[in-house]
Amino acid sequence: QVQLVESGGGLVAPGGSLTLSCVASGYPFSQHGISWYRKRPGMARELAAWVSSSGLNTDYPDSTKGRFTVAKDNGKNTATLQMNNLKPETTAVYYCRRSGTEDWGRGTQVTVSS
């Protein structure tokens, strides 16, 4: 059974940083990329970052490029999303997804507020 479990969310002040984790199980982690998505209030879910199966390639939309860093540790079945210089509009529920499938985690809430 495929499982993806996000953690690391919370309340952070503007300008702060946060690192989210996604621990996967039930499939060969090294053979699939991981995509991070976010669902901001009142908006559709959108891609935040992507990392390839090997962890060597990454991609970001313009909205997160330069502030988010995605990584993948195949030895630990874990992907991370480091978020820097957080802004109130970064507030969202963040999800990880096994790329190319409909396997999603349940999400972790990130709230950026003073």
Backbone as CSV, one residue per row, in Angstrom:
resi,resn,N_x,N_y,N_z,CA_x,CA_y,CA_z,C_x,C_y,C_z
1,GLN,0.853,-1.194,0.000,0.000,0.000,0.000,0.886,1.241,0.000
2,VAL,0.641,2.087,-0.981,1.417,3.312,-1.092,0.972,4.307,-0.030
3,GLN,1.946,4.876,0.645,1.660,5.935,1.616,2.665,7.060,1.452
4,LEU,2.163,8.274,1.545,3.008,9.463,1.571,2.527,10.299,2.754
5,VAL,3.447,10.645,3.617,3.095,11.367,4.834,3.940,12.630,4.939
6,GLU,3.249,13.757,4.899,3.928,15.041,5.031,4.014,15.442,6.501
7,SER,5.028,16.215,6.806,5.178,16.777,8.141,6.015,18.042,8.049
8,GLY,6.050,18.760,9.160,6.888,19.949,9.221,6.168,21.263,9.092
9,GLY,4.878,21.213,8.841,4.125,22.453,8.738,3.966,23.119,10.086
10,GLY,3.443,24.333,10.048,3.220,25.060,11.290,3.039,26.530,11.036
11,LEU,3.111,27.279,12.114,2.966,28.737,12.053,4.360,29.361,12.054
12,VAL,4.605,30.254,11.117,5.906,30.904,11.014,5.698,32.371,10.679
13,ALA,6.574,33.208,11.185,6.472,34.634,10.928,6.954,34.968,9.511
14,PRO,6.449,36.040,8.941,6.942,36.462,7.619,8.454,36.637,7.621
15,GLY,9.070,36.189,6.552,10.525,36.240,6.457,11.216,35.004,6.999
16,GLY,10.475,34.160,7.675,11.051,32.961,8.258,11.209,31.833,7.252
17,SER,11.677,30.713,7.767,11.908,29.533,6.930,11.245,28.314,7.543
18,LEU,11.002,27.356,6.691,10.371,26.114,7.133,10.785,25.019,6.170
19,THR,10.990,23.822,6.701,11.301,22.671,5.853,10.245,21.596,6.063
20,LEU,9.610,21.219,4.980,8.614,20.155,5.007,9.261,18.840,4.598
21,SER,8.736,17.753,5.120,9.206,16.422,4.752,8.059,15.586,4.221
22,CYS,8.399,14.674,3.347,7.437,13.723,2.794,8.094,12.351,2.863
23,VAL,7.559,11.501,3.709,8.091,10.146,3.836,7.187,9.192,3.078
24,ALA,7.778,8.424,2.184,7.007,7.540,1.319,7.269,6.083,1.659
25,SER,6.284,5.254,1.385,6.432,3.814,1.584,5.499,3.088,0.634
26,GLY,5.772,1.801,0.425,4.883,0.972,-0.371,5.188,0.916,-1.852
27,TYR,6.256,1.560,-2.264,6.656,1.491,-3.669,8.155,1.789,-3.741
28,PRO,8.788,1.482,-4.886,10.224,1.766,-5.013,10.478,3.260,-5.156
29,PHE,10.828,3.882,-4.059,10.934,5.348,-3.994,11.899,5.903,-5.024
30,SER,12.977,5.203,-5.274,14.000,5.703,-6.184,13.562,5.706,-7.640
31,GLN,12.446,5.104,-7.944,11.996,5.005,-9.325,10.941,6.044,-9.705
32,HIS,10.595,6.887,-8.764,9.562,7.887,-9.039,9.993,9.254,-8.508
33,GLY,9.654,10.278,-9.264,9.849,11.612,-8.763,8.805,11.965,-7.714
34,ILE,9.025,13.113,-7.091,8.074,13.635,-6.112,7.706,15.060,-6.516
35,SER,6.427,15.325,-6.499,5.942,16.681,-6.741,5.339,17.224,-5.453
36,TRP,5.636,18.466,-5.187,4.999,19.177,-4.077,3.958,20.124,-4.663
37,TYR,2.777,20.078,-4.095,1.700,20.977,-4.492,1.257,21.766,-3.259
38,ARG,0.538,22.831,-3.528,-0.042,23.583,-2.422,-1.442,24.048,-2.797
39,LYS,-2.249,24.161,-1.771,-3.614,24.651,-1.932,-3.750,25.864,-1.046
40,ARG,-3.713,27.033,-1.697,-3.873,28.280,-0.953,-5.350,28.597,-0.808
41,PRO,-5.729,29.324,0.233,-7.142,29.642,0.451,-7.766,30.321,-0.759
42,GLY,-8.868,29.791,-1.232,-9.582,30.396,-2.345,-8.966,30.153,-3.703
43,MET,-7.933,29.324,-3.750,-7.257,29.081,-5.022,-7.214,27.589,-5.320
44,ALA,-6.993,27.260,-6.577,-6.861,25.865,-6.965,-5.506,25.321,-6.504
45,ARG,-5.438,24.032,-6.353,-4.166,23.421,-5.999,-3.177,23.632,-7.138
46,GLU,-1.943,23.947,-6.797,-0.943,24.270,-7.809,0.386,23.605,-7.473
47,LEU,1.157,23.379,-8.505,2.472,22.797,-8.325,3.400,23.802,-7.653
48,ALA,4.160,23.336,-6.676,5.123,24.191,-5.986,6.560,23.811,-6.313
49,ALA,6.805,22.525,-6.573,8.163,22.068,-6.867,8.110,20.627,-7.337
50,TRP,9.149,20.226,-8.048,9.248,18.856,-8.526,10.693,18.416,-8.449
51,VAL,10.891,17.148,-8.081,12.235,16.576,-8.070,12.173,15.225,-8.775
52,SER,13.187,14.941,-9.550,13.207,13.710,-10.338,13.454,12.486,-9.458
53,SER,13.294,11.331,-10.038,13.449,10.090,-9.288,14.837,9.987,-8.642
54,SER,15.842,10.427,-9.356,17.208,10.346,-8.832,17.517,11.446,-7.824
55,GLY,16.710,12.492,-7.871,16.981,13.659,-7.030,17.916,14.655,-7.672
56,LEU,18.375,14.366,-8.872,19.364,15.227,-9.507,18.759,16.393,-10.276
57,ASN,17.500,16.266,-10.623,16.842,17.320,-11.404,15.655,17.878,-10.629
58,THR,15.502,19.177,-10.705,14.396,19.841,-10.028,13.767,20.868,-10.959
59,ASP,12.571,21.255,-10.611,11.879,22.279,-11.390,10.903,23.004,-10.479
60,TYR,10.708,24.290,-10.778,9.843,25.125,-9.955,9.045,26.063,-10.849
61,PRO,7.834,26.375,-10.452,7.122,27.445,-11.155,7.720,28.790,-10.734
62,ASP,7.416,29.804,-11.475,7.952,31.128,-11.183,7.586,31.597,-9.774
63,SER,6.434,31.161,-9.288,5.959,31.635,-7.984,6.808,31.154,-6.820
64,THR,7.547,30.078,-7.004,8.361,29.556,-5.903,9.855,29.531,-6.217
65,LYS,10.198,29.769,-7.454,11.604,29.701,-7.856,12.419,30.718,-7.078
66,GLY,13.532,30.278,-6.561,14.415,31.151,-5.813,14.160,31.163,-4.319
67,ARG,12.987,30.737,-3.906,12.677,30.709,-2.463,12.459,29.300,-1.945
68,PHE,12.086,28.374,-2.813,11.864,26.986,-2.420,12.992,26.119,-2.968
69,THR,13.366,25.106,-2.192,14.352,24.125,-2.644,13.835,22.735,-2.325
70,VAL,13.711,21.922,-3.351,13.227,20.561,-3.175,14.408,19.602,-3.254
71,ALA,14.346,18.554,-2.443,15.404,17.553,-2.435,14.800,16.179,-2.205
72,LYS,15.585,15.158,-2.514,15.094,13.769,-2.402,16.243,12.912,-1.910
73,ASP,15.991,12.167,-0.856,16.967,11.240,-0.300,16.434,9.832,-0.489
74,ASN,16.924,9.159,-1.520,16.408,7.825,-1.821,16.780,6.798,-0.759
75,GLY,17.820,7.070,-0.016,18.203,6.157,1.050,17.266,6.199,2.236
76,LYS,16.543,7.320,2.365,15.630,7.490,3.493,14.174,7.541,3.054
77,ASN,13.928,7.316,1.762,12.550,7.391,1.240,11.881,8.715,1.623
78,THR,12.631,9.776,1.543,12.148,11.078,2.008,12.448,12.167,0.982
79,ALA,11.460,12.994,0.781,11.648,14.215,0.009,11.391,15.400,0.932
80,THR,12.111,16.466,0.698,11.948,17.661,1.522,11.683,18.878,0.659
81,LEU,11.050,19.847,1.266,10.802,21.122,0.604,11.208,22.219,1.582
82,GLN,12.311,22.863,1.274,12.779,23.969,2.099,12.210,25.258,1.549
83,MET,11.610,26.030,2.432,10.969,27.279,2.015,11.581,28.430,2.799
84,ASN,12.098,29.392,2.082,12.763,30.536,2.700,12.011,31.825,2.401
85,ASN,12.293,32.826,3.210,11.693,34.139,3.025,10.177,34.025,2.845
86,LEU,9.575,33.374,3.791,8.144,33.090,3.661,7.316,34.359,3.739
87,LYS,6.244,34.363,2.960,5.345,35.502,2.896,3.939,35.039,3.270
88,PRO,3.081,35.953,3.690,1.712,35.545,4.041,1.012,34.780,2.918
89,GLU,1.302,35.134,1.676,0.657,34.433,0.555,1.195,33.022,0.353
90,THR,2.194,32.662,1.130,2.680,31.285,1.092,1.783,30.357,1.911
91,THR,0.922,30.934,2.717,0.011,30.141,3.533,-0.791,29.193,2.662
92,ALA,-0.738,27.918,3.006,-1.402,26.903,2.195,-1.295,25.552,2.889
93,VAL,-2.032,24.606,2.385,-1.803,23.207,2.729,-0.873,22.650,1.657
94,TYR,0.207,22.027,2.099,1.211,21.495,1.187,1.103,19.980,1.129
95,TYR,1.104,19.477,-0.095,0.947,18.049,-0.347,2.134,17.524,-1.146
96,CYS,2.502,16.292,-0.905,3.432,15.636,-1.814,2.682,14.566,-2.592
97,ARG,3.189,14.319,-3.759,2.552,13.388,-4.687,3.615,12.571,-5.373
98,ARG,3.367,11.300,-5.518,4.263,10.470,-6.331,4.007,10.863,-7.786
99,SER,5.018,11.386,-8.414,4.853,11.938,-9.753,4.278,10.917,-10.722
100,GLY,3.336,11.368,-11.506,2.750,10.521,-12.530,1.665,9.587,-12.033
101,THR,1.304,9.735,-10.781,0.258,8.882,-10.207,-0.745,9.743,-9.438
102,GLU,-1.754,9.099,-8.915,-2.717,9.775,-8.070,-2.495,9.429,-6.595
103,ASP,-1.249,9.149,-6.269,-0.889,8.872,-4.882,-0.461,10.182,-4.219
104,TRP,-1.248,10.593,-3.257,-1.036,11.862,-2.561,-0.942,11.636,-1.062
105,GLY,-0.231,12.528,-0.417,-0.310,12.582,1.026,-1.527,13.384,1.446
106,ARG,-1.719,13.479,2.754,-2.884,14.197,3.268,-2.622,15.679,3.460
107,GLY,-1.382,16.064,3.369,-1.057,17.475,3.453,-0.622,17.921,4.831
108,THR,0.084,19.043,4.840,0.501,19.676,6.081,0.268,21.178,5.941
109,GLN,-0.284,21.774,6.975,-0.664,23.184,6.917,0.533,24.071,7.220
110,VAL,0.738,25.051,6.363,1.743,26.085,6.597,1.013,27.423,6.689
111,THR,1.220,28.110,7.790,0.598,29.420,7.991,1.686,30.446,8.246
112,VAL,1.700,31.474,7.430,2.679,32.542,7.563,1.945,33.781,8.059
113,SER,2.240,34.146,9.280,1.525,35.267,9.890,2.336,35.814,11.046
114,SER,2.184,37.117,11.262,2.840,37.730,12.406,1.901,37.753,13.607
